[in-house]
Amino acid sequence: MPVLALSEDEVRRTLKRALWLAGGAVVVLTPVLWVWQGWRTWLVFLIGALISATGVFEYLQLLSAMMSRMEEGREPAPMGRVTVMFFLRLLGAAGLLYVSLKVLRGSVYALLGGLAVCLIALTIESIRLAARR
């Protein structure tokens, strides 16, 4: 079956499950990081995970807006609001990255680990989706 045969509902459910999985990983890992490396590393990891999760959430919004425009019979979503929020999120993410590395002096590896949490969760959920098909 071709990869493009996924429905919007399947993609939406997969992304939401990935967010829940990433949230669970953050809940498990943050106390360990706090005890092991201190509060700065914990906070930088949390910031990375937050940036990553908002990226997935923003993709969900873009997906809904685009699909509503492509399907007949559906009310098209306002693309202006979705696009503005996308760029505001990018600006906020850049600001958070700068603050977390410059002001907090946290670990770059903790930040990369936080950013990778959602990527790993998306990979796991994509493999689960492919295995079900």
C-alpha positions as CSV (number, residue, x, y, z in Angstrom):
1,M,0.0,0.0,0.0
2,P,1.4,3.4,-0.9
3,V,2.5,5.7,1.9
4,L,0.3,8.5,0.6
5,A,-2.8,6.4,1.2
6,L,-3.0,7.6,4.8
7,S,-6.1,9.4,5.9
8,E,-6.1,12.7,7.8
9,D,-7.6,10.9,10.8
10,E,-4.7,8.3,10.8
11,V,-2.1,11.0,10.6
12,R,-3.8,13.1,13.3
13,R,-4.1,10.1,15.7
14,T,-0.5,9.2,15.1
15,L,0.7,12.7,15.9
16,K,-1.4,12.9,19.0
17,R,-0.2,9.6,20.2
18,A,3.4,10.7,19.6
19,L,2.7,13.8,21.7
20,W,1.4,11.7,24.5
21,L,4.4,9.4,24.3
22,A,6.8,12.3,24.3
23,G,5.0,13.8,27.3
24,G,5.3,10.5,29.2
25,A,9.0,10.3,28.4
26,V,9.5,13.9,29.6
27,V,7.7,13.1,32.9
28,V,9.9,10.1,33.4
29,L,13.2,11.7,32.4
30,T,12.9,15.2,34.0
31,P,13.3,14.0,37.7
32,V,16.2,11.9,36.7
33,L,17.9,14.8,35.0
34,W,17.2,17.2,37.9
35,V,18.8,14.8,40.4
36,W,21.7,13.8,38.1
37,Q,22.6,17.1,36.4
38,G,20.9,19.9,38.3
39,W,18.0,22.3,37.7
40,R,19.7,24.1,34.8
41,T,20.1,21.0,32.7
42,W,16.6,19.9,33.6
43,L,15.1,23.2,32.5
44,V,17.1,23.2,29.2
45,F,15.9,19.7,28.5
46,L,12.3,20.8,29.3
47,I,12.6,23.8,27.0
48,G,13.9,21.5,24.2
49,A,11.0,19.1,24.6
50,L,8.5,22.0,24.7
51,I,9.9,23.4,21.5
52,S,9.7,20.0,19.9
53,A,6.1,19.4,21.1
54,T,4.9,22.8,19.9
55,G,6.4,21.9,16.5
56,V,4.3,18.8,16.3
57,F,1.2,20.7,17.5
58,E,1.8,23.4,14.9
59,Y,2.1,20.7,12.2
60,L,-1.3,19.4,13.3
61,Q,-2.8,22.9,12.8
62,L,-1.2,23.2,9.4
63,L,-2.4,19.8,8.4
64,S,-6.0,20.6,9.4
65,A,-6.0,23.9,7.6
66,M,-4.5,22.4,4.4
67,M,-6.9,19.4,4.4
68,S,-9.9,21.6,5.0
69,R,-9.0,23.6,1.8
70,M,-8.5,20.4,-0.3
71,E,-11.7,18.5,0.7
72,E,-15.0,19.5,-0.8
73,G,-17.8,20.1,1.6
74,R,-15.6,21.3,4.4
75,E,-15.4,24.8,5.6
76,P,-11.9,26.1,4.8
77,A,-9.8,27.0,7.8
78,P,-8.4,30.6,7.9
79,M,-4.8,30.2,6.6
80,G,-3.8,33.6,7.8
81,R,-4.1,32.7,11.5
82,V,-2.4,29.4,11.1
83,T,0.5,30.9,9.2
84,V,1.0,33.7,11.6
85,M,0.9,31.3,14.6
86,F,3.5,29.1,12.7
87,F,5.9,32.0,12.4
88,L,5.3,33.2,15.9
89,R,6.1,29.8,17.2
90,L,9.4,29.8,15.2
91,L,10.3,33.2,16.6
92,G,9.4,32.0,20.1
93,A,11.5,28.8,19.7
94,A,14.5,30.8,18.5
95,G,14.1,33.1,21.6
96,L,13.8,30.1,23.9
97,L,16.9,28.5,22.3
98,Y,18.9,31.6,22.8
99,V,17.8,32.1,26.4
100,S,18.3,28.5,27.4
101,L,21.9,28.4,26.1
102,K,23.1,31.9,26.8
103,V,21.3,32.9,30.0
104,L,20.8,29.5,31.7
105,R,24.2,28.2,30.5
106,G,22.6,24.7,30.3
107,S,23.9,21.7,28.5
108,V,23.7,21.7,24.7
109,Y,23.2,17.9,25.0
110,A,20.2,18.3,27.3
111,L,18.7,20.7,24.7
112,L,19.3,18.3,21.9
113,G,17.9,15.5,24.0
114,G,14.7,17.5,24.6
115,L,14.4,18.3,20.9
116,A,14.9,14.7,20.1
117,V,12.1,13.4,22.4
118,C,9.3,14.2,19.9
119,L,11.4,13.0,17.0
120,I,11.9,9.6,18.7
121,A,8.2,9.5,19.7
122,L,7.1,10.3,16.1
123,T,9.4,7.6,14.8
124,I,8.0,5.0,17.2
125,E,4.4,5.9,16.4
126,S,5.1,5.9,12.6
127,I,6.6,2.4,12.9
128,R,3.5,1.3,14.8
129,L,1.2,2.8,12.1
130,A,3.2,1.1,9.4
131,A,3.0,-2.2,11.2
132,R,-0.8,-2.0,11.5
133,R,-1.2,-1.4,7.8
